[in-house]
Every structure is written in C-alpha cells, then in structure tokens.
Amino acid sequence: MSDEEEPRMWVTILKLVVVATLFIGGTGFALWYFGKEQELSKPSAAESTNIVKGWGIVRDSPIPGKR
C-alpha cells in the first residue's frame, strides 16, 4: 500500500473516538431511559394500602424463641 491509499492517522483516531462516544452515550441513555420507566411503573403509596398487613414473613423475628 502506498501512503496515498492508507487512511490518515487522525481520521482513524477520530473514528474510534466517535464510535466510543456513541457506545458510551447510548449505554448511558438506555440506563437513564429504563430507570425512568421503572420509576413510572412503581406502585404508588395509595395503591400499596390495599396490601394485606399480615402477609409474608416481614414481621417474623429472626430469633426462634420470639416467634
């Protein structure tokens, strides 16, 4: 290959920087978007009042004698 056919070094570096920026930015955007979606899909406090109070092991003591 002659020098005229090889891409310049700064063009190669610029392409790598652009690809890295798009990859990192895309990942950050996806995390932000799915975080917002998860925030919106949480049940509100008004909806959680319908939950049965005695359900589950939430109030069980980890010490066997206090059950």
N, C-alpha and C positions, 0 to 999 in steps of 0.2 A: 504494500500500500504506500502510496506517496503521501506527502504532507497535505496535499490538497484534498484527498479523499477522507482523511481522518477528521472526525469532529474535534472542534477546539475544546480544550480542557475546561474553559469556563462554561461552555454550553452543557457539558456533561455534568458539571457541579451544579449548575442552575437547574437542570432536570431532576437531579437527585434531591435537591432542596425543595423543589415544588412537589415532588411525589411524597416526600416525608411530611411536608406541611399538610398536604391533603389527607394523608393517612392519619396523622395525629389529630387534625381538626375534625375529620369525620368520626373518629372514635370518641372524641370529646362531645361532639354534637349528639351522637347516638346515646351516650350515657346521660347527657342532660335531658334529652327528649324522653327516654324511658323512665328517668327519675320523676319527671313531671307527670307522666302518665300514671305511674304508680301512686304518686301523691293524690291524684284526682280519683283514683279507684278505691282509696281507703274508705271504710265506712265512717260516717261522722258520729259524733258523740250522741246525737239524737237517735240514730239507728241502733247504737250499741246498748241502749237502755232496755231493749226487748230481750236481751240475753238472760237466760235463767241463772240466778245468782249461785246456786249450789252445784252447778255442773262442773265436772272435772276435778283435778287434783290441786287446784290453785290454793286452796285453803288448808290442805293436808300438811301436817307437821312432818319434817324430815326425821324427827326423833320418834322411834316406835312407841314409847310409853305415853306420848301426848296425843295419840290418835283417839 
